Amino acid sequence: MATTGFEARSSEKELQHERSPASKTFSAKGSEVDEAVRYTATDGADSDSLKPMYDFTHRTLKSRHIQLIGIGGTIGTALFVQIGQSLIQVLLVGLAQAIDPYTNVTELERAGLAPYSSLSQYGAAEMVTYLPISSPFIRFAGRFVDEAFGVAAGYNFFVLEAMLVPFEVVACNLIIHYWSEIIPTGGMIAMILVLYAMINIFAVKWYGEAEFWLSLGKVILIIGLISYTFVTMLGGNPIHDRYGFRFWKDPGAFGEAYGTGPLGRFVGFLVCLVQASYTISGPDYVSMAAGEAENPRVVMPRAYKKVFGRLTAFFVLGSLAVGLNVPYTSPELAAAFEQDEPGAAASPYVISMIRLRIDVLPDIVNALIFTACFSAGNSYVYCASRALLGLALEGRAPRIFTRCLKNGVPIYCVLFVLLISLISFLQVSSGTATVLRWFVSIITASQLINFAVITFTYTRFKKAWEAQGHSRDDLPYKGWYQPFLAWYAFCGCIVMILMNGFTVFIRGNWQITNFFFCYTMVGVFPVLYFGWKILKGTKIIKLTEVDLRKDVAEIEEYTQNYIPSPPG
């Protein structure tokens, strides 16, 4: 269990008693994992495997850190720059409507990890609040469904987060070149990766602190851009153009994609729906920090609720603002993406500022977009490393990845993620726009699969909880309208997974590379699942045999004995 924020009530020896498998030590001083990690045989089909007993990460993330980690990992280039690609295909009335069901169901309801009511009530993060451990939903998939399901879920999420790191690194390099081409691409990528290494290898509290301040910059940026839209649309601009909702009338509220008429507009909407599925996330990043959060049963529910409200407002209002500022027929916007324009030059907001002859603001926006992208990449390094840690703690990745420094950082996990991030250097020999499209295509399916995994895992948790004679009223927090919202989100995710690359099947649009990028993870997931199931002989766990008590006693003891650390 966490060492920070927990003060001993007796001697240090009393705090160092043995813990259950995959839990954290209460050692006040901390120790090298090489000396302290023990392994034990587990029951079941894989009884000969050895699994680590301890999680040596530290609970040092405070409430303010947790609340902004979800925003830090969610708001990046997608909301400020990449959203322009969807605008080209269909005006943001369509994108806002596409984002809305994800923010109100998939994003917020998925899996009981953040089961908020989409109407008027907030729910609670049932599973994570009940059992706030490291890499929770990855480990829950193996505990509540099937070990093979946990393996497939864990590696899918790891690939998702690991691929997002080079995506943001490439984007950061693109943004820097908005001002100058002097800095070589390779040098900029190297500097960004070194900064990620420094932030993530120091104690996790420094990661939390860095993410807190960087995320504040994102909040300022999105609020500023929404305010900018409101002021300028009413004529508060140098040319006194009171444009209002002009672009919703001319060229119209919906664009046409891959066709004309109602069918073309519907296809355009579907394209935006796929884009929204990649753009929206948040509570899963909050969940990944549960194992390193102080007093998680109090902090986590607050964090989920605040992330819900903020992201809903930011994404829905932000997407509507983009549609107000620039028409989907904008030749400047189309040229920016076709010609691989650097940085904020491809942002609909900056194109609007140029049209309205506003100086200085484009440079400020570009600078803040850079911090937003850098922060998002930083969050992905954290989440990817913790995903790998979770797999290792359950014995599904090499046990070397369980080793932590004295400050609680899983050093080999972080280094491995940074090693994967070196593929960012592909940009040196390939166009930035091309590389960004590769990453987006690969990770879109992984994101949707992750949502589906979480929702299905929650339905199993709920059924097992009730099958073993427990009432949901006994949980620390309980979500509303479950399991109906979970099943709705699950079915929606499955549909979107199949639709992810639907445009390649449109006549004259077939490209084998696009098909490969869109559906690779759709094929990899079942291969991982059935491969592990056959190799280890695992079975779907019966509801009455699901272990709902593992690690709970430790969490409850921590909560009972928790004494808040000094503010800071």
N, C-alpha and C positions, 0 to 999 in steps of 0.2 A: 504494500500500500504506500501511499505517498508519504514522504518524509517531511515535507514542508507544510506548515499549517496545522500539524498535529503535535501537540505538546504532551510529553510524558507525564503521567500522574504517579509513576513509581520509578524504579530504577531502570536504566537502559537495558539491563538483562531481561526484564519482564517484557520489554517491547520486542525482543528478538526471538520470540517463540516461533515455532514452526507454523507455516501457513499451508493452506490447501494448494493444489496444483494451479498453475497459471495465475497466481496472485502476487501481490507486492509485499516486500518485506517492510517491517516497521522499524528497521534499523535507523536510529537517529543520525548516525554519522554517514551511512552509505558505505558501500564496499565495492570492490572490483567484481564484475560479474564472473570473470574467469575463476575467482576463488569461491564464489557463493552459489552459483547456479547448480542446482541438482536436478536429476532426471529420475522419473519414476515410470514403471510400466503401467499402462492403463488397461482397463477391461474392454471387452468387446472383440470385434473381428480383428482389430489391429493391436492385440494385446502384447505383441512383441516389440512394438515401437517404443522409443524413449521420448518422453516429452518433458519440457522444462517446467520447474515448479514455481519459479518466481518471475515477476515482472518488476524490474528495477527502475522504471520511470518514476518521476517525482510529481506530486500534486502541487504545482506552483503557479498554475494559470488562474488568475483571479476572474471575478465576474465580468469586469469590463473587458478583459481580454477575450473571454469566450463569446461575448455578445458581438464583438466586431470581427472575430475569426470567420464567422459565416458570411459576412459581407465581404471580407477581404478575399475569400476564395471564390466568390461568385462574380463580383463586379470587376471586369477587366476589359479587354478589347471588344468583347462581344457587344456590350451595351453602347460603346462609344464609336467604334469603327466598323466592325464586322456587320453590325445591324444594317449598314448601308447596302449590303448585297441583297438583303431581303427587300429593302425599299425599292431597289431597281426592279424587282419582280412583282411586287404588290405593295400598294401604299400601306402605311402603318396602321390604318384602321384594321386591316387584316392581321398584321403582326400583333397588335395589341390584343385582338380577340384570340389569336393563336397562343399568346403567352398566358392569357388569363386562366384557361383551364389547368395549365401546369402550375401556376402560382397558387391556385385555389384547391387543387386536388393532388396532383402528382408531387409538387414541391412541398406542399404543406401537409397532405394527408398520408404521404407514402409511408406505408408499413407500420404505422404506430410509432415510428421513430419520432415523428413530429405530427401527431394526428390532430390537427387543428380543424375546427369546424369551418366550412367555407361560408357559412352564413353569418352568425353574429357572435358565436362563442369560440373561444380558444380552447383547444384540448390540451393534452399534456403528452410529453414524450414517454410513453408507457414503458417500453422495454429499457431504454437507456436510463431513465430516471430510476427504475427499479434496480438495474444492474449496470452502473456506470463504470465499465472496465475499458481497457485499451482496445481499440479497433472493434467496437461493440458489434455492429451489424454483421461484420465479417464472421466473427466468432459465434454469433447467435445463429447464423445460417447453418453452421455445423452442429450446434447443440440442439436446436429445435426442429430441424428438418432431417438432415442426413450429412454425415461427414463429407461425402463426396460433393454435396451441394455447397458446403462451406468452402471447400477447396476451389471449386469453379467460381464462386462468388468472390472469394478473396483475390484470386489472380486477375479476375476481370476488373475489379476496382483498382488493383495495383497498376495494371496496364493503363487504365483510364487516367489515373493521377500522374503516373510517370510520363505519359505522352503529353499531358497538359503543360508540363514544365518546359520542354523545348518549344511548345507552341507560344508560350508567353515570352520566352527568351528571344525568339525570332521577332515577335511583335515589338519588344523593347528596342531591338536593333533597328527595326523599321521606323520607329518613332524618333529615335535619335537622329536619323538621317533626314528628318524634316528640316533641321537647321543646317546641317553640313554633311558632306560626304568625306570629310577629312579622316574621320576615325574609321579604320578598316573594319570590315564586318567581323573577321575572326577575332580581332582585338576586343571589340565591344562584347561579343558573345562570351569570351573568356573572362572579362571583368565582371559580367553579370553572374556567371557561375561561381566565381570566387566569392562574391558578396553573399550569394545564397549559402555557400559552404560556411562562411563565417557566422552568419546569423543562426543557422540550424545546428552547428556543432557546439556553440556556447550553450549555457543552460537554457532550458525551454522557456524560462521566464523572460529571457531576452528576446526569444522569438515572439512571445506574446506581446512584449512591449513594442517591438518593431512593427508587428502587425496592427497593433492598436493605433499607432500614430499614422501609419500608411493608410489604414482604412478610413481614418478621419478625413484624410485628403480626398478619398473617393466620395464620401458623404458630401463634403463641401462642393466637389465638382458636379455631382448629379443635381444637387439642390440649386447650384448656380446655373446650370444649363436649363433646368425647368423654369427657373425664374427669368432667365434670359429669353426663353421662348414666349413667356407671358408678356413681358415688357415690349419686346420687338413686334409681336403680332398686333399689338395695339397702337403701333406707330412710334414707339420709343427707339428710333434708330436714326442714323445720320441722314438717310434719304426720306425719312418720314413716311415710309411705306406701311400703311395699315393693312397688312395682308390677311390677318385673321385666319379663316378656314378656306382661303382661296384655293389652295391646292387640293382640297377635298372635292371641289367642284370642277376644277380644271387642272389636271386631266381627269380627276375623279377619285372616288374613295377606294376603289379596287383596281389593280392592274391586271393585265392578262399575261399568263405564262404558258408557253407550249401550246397555244391555241387562241381562239377568239371567242367572244361571246361569254355566256354564263359558264361554259365548261372551262374556258381559259382562266376566268376569274377564280373559279373553284380550285383549279390546279395551283394557281398562284397562292391561294390561301393555304393549301396543303404544304407547299414549299416552306411557307413561313411557320407552319406548325412544326415541321421537322427542325427548322432553325431554332424555334423556341425551346424545343426539347433539349437542345445542346446548351442553350444560353442559361436556362434556369437550373439552379442548384442552391445549396445553402445549408439546410439542416443536417445533411450528411457530413459536412465539414465541421459543424458544431459537435456532432456525435463523435467524430474521430478524436476530439479533444477531451472526451468524458473521462478517460483514464488518467488525465493529468490536470484535472480541474479541482480546485479547492471546494470542499463541501458540495459535491456535485448534485446531491438530491435537492438542494435549495437553488443552486446556481443554474443548473441545466434547464429546468422548466422556464425560468425567466428568460434565458437566452433564446430558447425556441420561439417564445411568443414575440419577443422583440425583433428577431430576425424575420419572422413571418410578416409583421407589419411593415417593416422597412423595405424588404425586398419587393413585396406586393406594390407598394407605392412607387419605388424607384423604377421597377421594370415596366409597369403599366403606364405610368405618367411619362417615363423616358421614351417609351416606344411611340406614344401618342405625340410627344413633342417633336420627334424626328419627322413624323408624317406631316406636321404643321410647317416645319421649316423648309423642307425640300420636296419637290414633286418626284414621283417615281420615274418620270421621263427626263430627269435632270441629266443633260449631256456631261456636265462637269463630274457628277458622281459616277457615271458609267465609265468615263475616261480615267478617273482616279484608280479604279480597280483594274481596268484593262491594261493600263500603263504602269501598274505597280507603284503608284505614287507613295512617297514615304510618309509615315506618321499620321498626324491629324489631317493631312491633306485629303485623306479618303473619308474623313468623318463628316456626316451630314451637317453637324453643327458648324464646323469650320467652313464648309461650302456655303452655308447660310450667311455666316459672318462676312465672307468675301463678297457675296451678292449684295449685302447691305452696306458694304464699304466700311466695315468696322475694323480698326487697326488694334494691334496689341493683344486683344483677346485670343486670337488664334494661337499665339505663342504660349499664353497662359494655359489654355486648354490642352495644348500639346504636352506641356510640362506635367500637368496633373494627370493626363492619360498615361504618361510614362510611369508615374508613381503607382497608378492603378494596376497597370500591367505587371510591374515589378512585384507589387504586393501579392497579386494573384499567383504568380509563379512561386513566390516564397511559400504561400499556403499549400501549393501542390507538392512542393518538396516535403513539407511536414506531413501531409496526408499520405503520400506515397510511402514514406519511410515508416509511418505507423501502421499502414496496411501490411507491409512486409513483416513488421514486428508481430502483428496479430497472427499472421500465418505461422511464424516461427514459434510463438508461444503455444499454439495448438499442435505443434509437431508437423506442420505441413510445408515448412520451408527449412533450409539448413539451420541448425541450432546456433550457428555463429551469429545469426542476425538477432539473437536475443541479448547479445552482449552490450552493455551500456557503460558509458563513462561514469565517473563518480557523481557527475552533475545530472545523471539520469537520461542522457541522450543516447539512443541506440545508434552508435557510431557507424557500424557496418551497414545498417539500413540506409542511413543518410548518404554514405559514400557510394553505395550501389545505385541509388537514385540519381545522384550527380553524374555517375559514370554513364547511365543511360541518356542523361541530358546532353551528352556530347554529340548526339545526332543533330543537335542544333547547327553544327558546323556544315550540314548539308546545304545551308543557305549560301555558303561561300561559292558553290558551283551551280546552284539552281535558284530560280527567281523566288523572291520572298512570297509572292502571292501563291505560287505553286506549292511551296513547302507548307504554308498555312492551310491550304486546302487539303493536303495530305493528312495533317494532324486532325483537322476538324472532321474529316470523313471517317477516320479510324475511331475516334473517341465518341462520336455521336451514338453509335450503336452500344458501346460500352456503358455510356451514361444511362441509356434507357434500360439496358439489362440490369444495371445496378438498382434502378428504381423498382423494377419488377421483382428482383430478389428481395428487397427490403419489404415490400408490401406482402409478398407471399410468406416470408418469415414471420411477419407480425400475425398473420391469420393462424399460423401454426402455434405461435406463442399463446394467443388468446384461447384457442381450442384446448391446448395442453393445460393452461391455467385452470380453465373451467372443468376439464375432465378429471383433474386431480382434486376437485372439491373446493377450489378457492373461488372467492368472489372478487370481481374486478374492483369492488369498493375497498378491498384491502391493499390495492396498489397505492404507491405514493401519489400518483396522479392517474387520472383516467380520461381517455379521449372520448369525444362524442361521436355518435352515429357510426360506431364500429360494430361489425367488420364491413359494413356496406361501403364506406368510403375507401377502405383498403382494397376491396374487390373491384370497385370502380376504377381505381388508379391502376391496379394490376392489369385489368383487361385493356385499359387505354394504353399502357406501356407496351403490351404485346402487339397491339395494332400498329403503334408507332415504330416498333422495331422492324416489323415487316415492311412498313412504308418508308423507312429511312432512305433507301436508294431507289424509290419508285420511278424517278425521272429517267433512269437508264433504260427502262422498259418502254419508254415512249418512242414511237417510230422515228428513226433517224437519229436517235440520241444515245445509242448503245456504245459504251466504251468499257472494255474489259477491266481497265485499271480502276475506273469509278465503281464498277460492280465489286471488285476485289476489296477496295477500301471501305465500302459501305457495309459489306456483309461478312467480312473476315471474322469479327468477334462473334457474330451470330453462329458461325460454324465452330469456332474455337470453344465456346462455352459448353456445348453438349459433349465435345470431345474430352474436355477436362473432366466433366461430370461422370460420364460413363467409363472413361479410362481409369479414374481413381476408384470407382465403384467395382470395376472388374479386378483391378490390381489388388485392392484391399478387402474386397468382399463385403463392403458396407451395405447397410440396409436403411430404409427410411425408418426413423425412430417412432415407435408407438407413442401415442399421446400420453398414455399413462406412465411411460418410461422416460419421458423427457426430463432431464435434470434441471429443475428450476431453482435449486438451492445452491448450486456451485458458486462460490465466491460471495454469496449474499451475506453470510455471517461476518465476513471481513468488512464489507461495505457498511453494515449496520454498526459494527464496533467502531469503525472510523467516524461515522456520523455521530454516534453517541459521545465520543470522546473529543470531537473536534472543537478546537478553540481558535477563533479567528486570529490570523497573523496580523501584525501591525499594518495599517494602510500604507500603500506605496506601489 
